[in-house]
Amino acid sequence: MSTDAAPLPDDVALCHQIIRELQREVAELKARLNQNSLNSSKPPSSDPPSVKRAPPKQPTGKKRGGQHGHEAHHRAMVPSEKVSESFDIRPEMCRCCGTVLMGDDPDPWRHQVAELPPIEPTVVEYRLHRLMCPNCGTKTCGQLPAGVPRGAFGPRLQAVLSLLAGAYRLGKRPIQSLAADLFGLTISTGMVCKLERATSDSLETPVEELREYVRTRDAGADETSWRENRSKAWLWVAVTKVATIFTIASSRGAKVIRDMLGENYDRVLTSDRWTAYTWIKRRQLCWAHLRRDFQAMIDRENCGSEIGKSLLERSDQLFHWWHCVRDGTLARSSFQKYVGPLRRAVREHLERGAECSCKRTVGTCRKLLKQESAMWTFVWVEGIEPTNNDAERVLRHAVLWRKSSGGTDSEAGSRFVERMLSVVATCRQQNRNVLDFLTAYCGAPREGSTPPSLLPQRALAVRAA
């Protein structure tokens, strides 16, 4: 006969409670382990080999390259007035009967060959004479003419070296090597840093003008991690149709985006569900992020999976209609009419998810219900996209820079990065040559000329003049 005492009812209840808590903890840990780029904000580079990508498309049987009947695309010819040399090649005799040919073709076939000449810096030497006064014996040195750089490098070379860092993500030593190989130029890494800082200082004004402009426009915003002086920092971006600004800050809090957009920002901001954006009055939640939330519900394989599947199907239908609107095959008024029943269905699924037993699904659905109106802003406001893809694409260049450089070592380095990123992205949006802009801006103070502007209206006026 056993001498062990039977467990008391309170002990049994306690054991069941512990088991339930452990089961819930195991489920949460499994969900965390199963996170990937398809159901969370993790980058695709962090996915393990076990993550299954979308299956490749079935081969069509067509050969690679341009298909028969497709529209031809040719490289644009250089205008005749910009051609260095031209030669007229006439056939001497008929290729069929050998008759001697004379005359000119009014519309000859043009064949152009582009080549780079050996690149050597143009070095101008100024010899400053120091002459002694025959009367008092004082030595006086000649002064450099107005517009001559006080340093050893001109504005275009300064712009080129800054562009290699800001647009092509080269470090100090690669820039040093490239300058030697391509230009035959000897330059120290310290001088590269000095030129970058000079460029950063000159770009302060146009970037501040951009910040004021962005505060008056609809925008998309996003943020990613950064490193400054070996400490955690954050790189923020705000993107409009024709202008982009970057900011590096030590915080991921709402104060940064408030400073970027202004306390009274009343335009539409497209973003993910990060809490730093909740103060925005008019907002569009990114549906690409929402789809990852719905996929996460499915991947947990619990009571919330069916809800996630239904929400994902509704989003598929929404994007199908939206693509038709963008392509011009569906009127916006019809799109708005179709969205009404779909919106009600999405809300019903979210309400069901808010009452299910999965804690994470409940949390996601309740948060979305609180911000439900922000899911549909793009339906009613012209020019607003349902996703934040523009901001994420612009951030991609900055992320690659961070991966290759490890971040910045100082606050001055961060200012150079954010200003160069802003200028490069904005010039790309406006189809402007980045090097021409940087050269003009770096040389304007020395030449006494009016520097160009990145503001769309002012930039168009200057180019028209």
C-alpha positions in Angstrom: 0.0 0.0 0.0 1.4 3.4 -1.0 2.3 5.8 1.7 2.2 8.9 -0.6 -0.7 11.3 0.2 -3.2 12.0 -2.6 -2.8 15.5 -4.2 -5.1 18.0 -2.8 -7.6 19.7 -5.2 -5.7 23.0 -4.9 -2.5 21.3 -6.0 -4.2 19.8 -9.0 -5.5 23.3 -10.0 -2.1 24.8 -9.6 -0.5 22.1 -11.7 -3.1 22.7 -14.5 -2.4 26.4 -14.3 1.4 25.9 -14.6 0.9 23.6 -17.6 -1.3 26.1 -19.4 1.3 28.9 -18.8 4.0 26.7 -20.1 2.0 25.7 -23.2 1.3 29.4 -23.9 5.0 30.2 -23.4 6.1 27.4 -25.8 3.6 28.6 -28.4 5.0 32.1 -28.2 8.5 30.9 -28.5 7.6 28.7 -31.5 5.9 31.7 -33.1 9.0 33.8 -32.6 11.3 31.1 -34.0 9.0 30.8 -37.1 9.3 34.6 -37.9 10.7 35.4 -41.3 10.5 38.0 -44.0 7.1 36.7 -45.1 5.3 37.1 -41.8 7.3 39.9 -40.0 9.5 42.9 -40.6 12.7 40.8 -40.7 14.8 41.3 -43.8 14.9 38.5 -46.4 18.7 38.1 -45.7 17.9 36.8 -42.2 15.7 33.9 -43.5 17.0 30.4 -42.9 17.2 27.9 -45.8 14.0 26.2 -44.6 11.9 29.2 -45.6 10.1 28.3 -48.8 9.9 31.1 -51.3 7.1 31.4 -53.9 7.6 28.6 -56.5 9.3 29.7 -59.7 7.0 30.5 -62.6 6.6 27.7 -65.1 8.8 28.1 -68.2 6.9 29.5 -71.2 9.0 27.7 -73.8 10.1 31.1 -75.3 13.7 31.9 -75.9 15.5 34.4 -73.6 15.6 38.1 -74.6 13.3 40.2 -76.7 10.4 38.4 -78.3 9.3 38.7 -81.9 7.2 41.7 -82.5 8.2 43.6 -79.3 8.8 47.3 -79.5 12.5 48.0 -80.3 14.6 50.1 -78.0 17.8 51.8 -79.2 20.5 53.8 -77.4 19.9 57.5 -78.1 22.4 59.0 -80.6 24.6 61.9 -79.4 23.6 65.1 -81.2 25.8 65.9 -84.2 27.0 69.2 -82.6 28.4 67.2 -79.7 30.3 64.6 -81.8 34.1 65.1 -81.5 34.9 63.8 -85.0 32.8 62.5 -87.9 33.8 60.7 -91.1 31.7 60.2 -94.3 32.2 56.6 -95.6 31.1 56.2 -99.2 31.1 52.9 -101.2 33.4 53.0 -104.2 31.4 50.6 -106.4 28.2 48.7 -106.6 28.3 45.5 -104.6 26.3 43.7 -107.3 27.7 44.8 -110.7 30.8 46.8 -109.8 29.6 50.1 -111.3 31.5 53.1 -109.8 29.2 55.0 -107.4 29.1 58.8 -107.0 27.1 61.3 -104.9 25.9 61.5 -101.3 23.2 59.8 -99.3 20.8 62.5 -97.9 20.0 60.2 -94.9 23.2 58.1 -94.2 23.3 55.4 -91.6 24.9 56.7 -88.5 27.2 54.6 -86.4 28.7 56.2 -83.2 31.5 54.9 -81.1 31.9 56.3 -77.5 35.3 56.2 -75.8 36.9 57.7 -72.8 40.1 59.7 -73.1 42.8 59.2 -70.6 41.6 61.2 -67.5 44.1 63.6 -65.9 43.3 66.3 -63.5 43.7 69.9 -64.8 46.2 71.5 -62.4 46.4 75.3 -62.3 49.4 76.7 -60.3 49.3 80.1 -58.7 52.7 81.5 -57.7 52.3 84.0 -54.9 55.3 86.3 -54.8 56.4 87.8 -51.5 58.1 91.2 -52.2 59.9 93.4 -49.8 59.0 97.1 -49.5 62.2 99.2 -50.3 60.9 101.9 -48.0 60.1 100.1 -44.7 61.3 96.6 -45.4 57.9 94.8 -44.9 57.3 91.7 -46.9 53.9 91.5 -48.7 52.6 88.3 -50.3 50.3 88.2 -53.3 46.7 87.2 -52.8 44.8 84.5 -54.6 42.2 85.9 -57.1 38.5 85.8 -56.2 37.0 82.4 -56.8 40.2 80.4 -56.5 39.7 77.6 -53.9 41.9 78.0 -50.8 42.3 74.3 -50.7 44.1 72.0 -53.1 41.0 70.7 -54.9 38.3 72.4 -57.0 34.5 72.1 -56.6 34.0 69.5 -59.3 36.6 67.2 -57.9 35.2 67.7 -54.5 31.7 66.9 -55.8 33.0 63.7 -57.5 34.7 62.4 -54.4 31.6 63.1 -52.3 29.4 61.5 -54.8 31.5 58.3 -54.7 30.7 58.0 -51.0 27.1 59.3 -51.0 25.7 57.7 -54.2 28.0 54.7 -54.7 28.8 53.8 -51.0 32.6 53.8 -51.3 34.7 54.0 -48.2 37.6 56.4 -47.7 40.3 53.9 -48.8 38.4 52.7 -51.9 37.9 56.4 -52.9 41.6 57.0 -52.4 42.4 54.0 -54.6 39.9 54.9 -57.3 41.2 58.5 -57.4 44.7 57.1 -58.1 43.6 54.5 -60.7 41.1 56.6 -62.5 42.4 60.2 -62.2 46.1 59.6 -61.4 45.4 61.7 -58.3 47.3 61.4 -55.0 45.0 62.1 -52.1 45.0 61.1 -48.4 42.1 59.6 -46.6 42.2 62.6 -44.2 41.7 64.9 -47.2 38.7 62.7 -48.4 37.1 63.2 -45.0 37.8 67.0 -45.1 36.2 67.3 -48.6 33.2 65.3 -47.5 32.7 67.6 -44.5 33.0 70.7 -46.7 30.4 69.2 -49.0 28.1 68.5 -46.0 28.4 72.1 -44.8 27.6 73.5 -48.2 24.5 71.3 -48.4 23.0 72.4 -45.1 20.9 75.1 -46.7 19.3 73.2 -49.6 18.5 70.2 -47.4 16.8 72.5 -44.8 14.7 73.9 -47.6 13.7 70.4 -48.5 12.6 69.7 -44.9 10.3 72.7 -45.0 8.9 71.5 -48.4 8.2 68.0 -47.2 6.2 69.3 -44.2 3.6 70.6 -46.6 3.2 67.5 -48.7 1.7 64.0 -48.4 4.6 61.6 -47.6 5.6 58.1 -46.8 7.9 57.5 -43.8 10.0 54.7 -42.5 13.0 54.0 -40.3 15.9 51.5 -40.0 18.7 50.9 -37.6 22.0 52.8 -37.8 25.3 53.0 -35.9 26.9 56.3 -34.8 30.1 56.2 -32.8 29.5 52.5 -32.1 26.2 53.3 -30.5 22.7 52.4 -31.6 21.0 55.0 -33.8 18.1 55.2 -36.3 17.9 56.5 -39.8 14.6 58.0 -40.7 13.2 58.9 -44.1 10.2 60.9 -45.4 9.4 60.6 -49.1 7.1 62.8 -51.2 6.6 62.6 -55.0 9.6 64.9 -55.9 11.6 65.2 -52.7 13.1 63.0 -50.0 14.7 63.8 -46.6 16.8 61.7 -44.3 17.5 62.1 -40.6 19.9 60.2 -38.3 18.9 60.3 -34.7 19.6 58.4 -31.5 16.0 57.6 -30.9 13.2 55.7 -32.6 10.6 57.7 -30.7 7.8 60.0 -32.0 9.9 63.2 -31.3 12.1 62.5 -34.3 9.3 62.3 -36.8 7.6 65.2 -35.2 10.7 67.3 -35.8 10.9 66.1 -39.4 7.3 66.8 -40.3 6.4 69.5 -37.8 4.0 69.5 -34.9 1.1 70.7 -37.1 1.5 68.3 -39.9 -1.9 67.9 -41.5 -1.2 65.9 -44.7 -1.5 62.2 -45.2 1.4 60.1 -44.0 1.8 56.5 -45.2 3.7 54.2 -42.7 3.7 50.9 -40.9 2.0 50.4 -37.5 5.0 51.6 -35.4 3.7 53.7 -32.5 5.8 56.7 -33.3 3.4 57.6 -36.0 0.1 57.4 -34.0 0.0 61.2 -33.4 -0.5 61.8 -37.2 -4.0 63.0 -37.8 -4.4 61.7 -41.4 -2.7 58.4 -42.0 -2.5 55.4 -44.4 -1.4 52.1 -43.0 0.9 50.1 -45.3 -1.0 47.1 -46.6 2.2 45.2 -47.4 2.9 45.2 -43.7 -0.7 44.2 -42.9 -0.3 41.2 -45.3 2.7 40.1 -43.3 0.6 40.4 -40.1 -2.1 38.2 -41.7 0.5 35.7 -42.8 1.8 35.5 -39.3 -1.7 34.6 -38.0 -1.8 31.8 -40.5 1.7 30.5 -39.6 0.9 30.2 -35.9 -1.4 27.3 -36.8 -4.0 27.9 -34.1 -7.5 29.4 -33.8 -6.4 32.6 -35.5 -5.1 30.9 -38.7 -8.5 30.9 -40.4 -9.0 34.6 -39.6 -5.6 35.4 -41.1 -6.4 33.4 -44.2 -9.7 35.2 -44.7 -8.0 38.6 -44.2 -5.2 37.7 -46.7 -7.8 36.7 -49.3 -9.6 40.0 -48.8 -6.4 41.9 -49.3 -5.7 39.9 -52.5 -9.1 41.2 -53.9 -8.3 44.7 -52.7 -5.0 44.8 -54.6 -6.5 43.3 -57.7 -9.0 46.2 -57.8 -6.3 48.8 -57.0 -4.1 47.6 -59.8 -7.1 47.9 -62.2 -7.5 51.5 -61.0 -3.9 52.3 -61.6 -4.0 50.7 -65.0 -7.0 52.7 -65.9 -9.3 49.7 -66.4 -11.4 50.5 -63.4 -12.9 53.9 -62.4 -12.1 55.2 -59.0 -15.8 55.7 -58.3 -16.4 52.0 -59.0 -13.5 51.0 -56.9 -14.9 53.0 -54.0 -18.2 51.3 -54.4 -16.6 47.8 -54.4 -14.5 48.6 -51.3 -17.6 49.2 -49.1 -18.7 45.5 -48.6 -15.0 44.4 -48.5 -14.3 46.9 -45.7 -17.2 45.6 -43.7 -16.0 42.0 -44.2 -12.5 42.9 -43.1 -13.9 44.6 -40.0 -16.0 41.5 -39.1 -12.9 39.3 -39.4 -10.9 41.6 -37.2 -13.7 41.6 -34.6 -13.6 37.8 -34.6 -9.9 37.8 -34.3 -10.1 40.2 -31.3 -12.1 37.5 -29.5 -10.1 34.4 -30.3 -7.9 32.6 -27.8 -4.5 33.4 -29.5 -3.0 36.3 -27.5 -0.9 37.7 -30.4 -3.8 37.5 -32.9 -6.0 39.3 -30.4 -3.4 42.0 -29.9 -3.0 42.6 -33.7 -6.7 42.7 -34.4 -7.5 45.0 -31.5 -4.8 47.5 -32.7 -6.1 47.4 -36.2 -9.6 48.0 -35.1 -8.5 51.1 -33.3 -6.8 52.3 -36.5 -9.3 50.9 -38.9 -10.0 54.1 -40.7 -6.3 54.5 -41.5 -6.4 51.3 -43.5 -8.7 52.9 -46.2 -7.4 56.4 -46.7 -6.0 55.6 -50.1 -9.4 54.7 -51.4 -10.8 58.2 -50.9 -7.7 60.5 -51.2 -6.2 60.9 -54.7 -2.5 60.3 -55.0 -2.1 58.1 -51.9 -0.7 54.6 -52.4 -1.9 51.6 -50.2 1.7 50.6 -49.4 4.9 52.3 -48.1 7.1 50.8 -50.8 8.5 54.1 -52.0 10.1 54.8 -48.6 11.3 51.2 -48.2 13.0 51.3 -51.7 14.7 54.6 -50.8 15.9 53.1 -47.5 17.5 50.2 -49.4 20.4 52.3 -50.6 21.0 53.5 -47.0 20.9 50.0 -45.6 23.5 48.8 -48.1 25.7 51.8 -47.1 25.3 50.8 -43.4 26.2 47.2 -44.1 29.3 48.1 -46.0 30.5 50.9 -43.7 29.1 49.9 -40.3 27.6 53.3 -39.8 29.3 56.6 -38.9 31.9 57.5 -36.4 30.7 61.0 -35.5 27.8 63.4 -35.6 29.5 65.2 -38.5 29.7 62.0 -40.4 26.0 61.4 -39.8 25.2 64.9 -41.1 27.1 64.1 -44.3 25.3 60.8 -44.8 21.8 62.2 -44.2 22.4 65.3 -46.5 24.0 63.3 -49.3 21.2 60.7 -49.2 18.6 63.5 -49.3 20.3 65.2 -52.3 20.9 62.0 -54.3 17.4 60.6 -53.8 15.7 64.0 -54.6 17.8 64.5 -57.7 16.9 61.0 -58.9 13.2 61.8 -58.3 13.5 65.0 -60.3 15.6 63.4 -63.1 18.5 65.8 -62.4 22.2 65.1 -62.7 23.5 64.7 -59.2 27.1 65.6 -60.1 26.1 68.8 -61.8 24.0 69.8 -58.8 26.8 69.1 -56.3 29.4 70.8 -58.5 27.3 73.9 -58.9 26.6 74.1 -55.2 30.1 73.5 -54.1 31.4 76.1 -56.5 28.7 78.8 -56.0 30.3 80.5 -52.9 33.7 80.9 -54.6 32.2 82.1 -57.9 29.7 84.5 -56.4 26.9 82.8 -58.3 23.4 81.9 -57.1 23.4 78.2 -56.0 20.8 75.9 -57.5 17.8 74.7 -55.5 16.2 71.3 -54.9 12.8 72.7 -54.4 10.7 71.6 -57.4 9.2 75.0 -58.4 12.4 77.0 -57.9 14.5 74.3 -59.7 12.2 74.4 -62.7 12.3 78.2 -62.8 16.1 78.2 -62.7 16.4 75.5 -65.4 13.9 77.4 -67.6 15.9 80.6 -67.3 
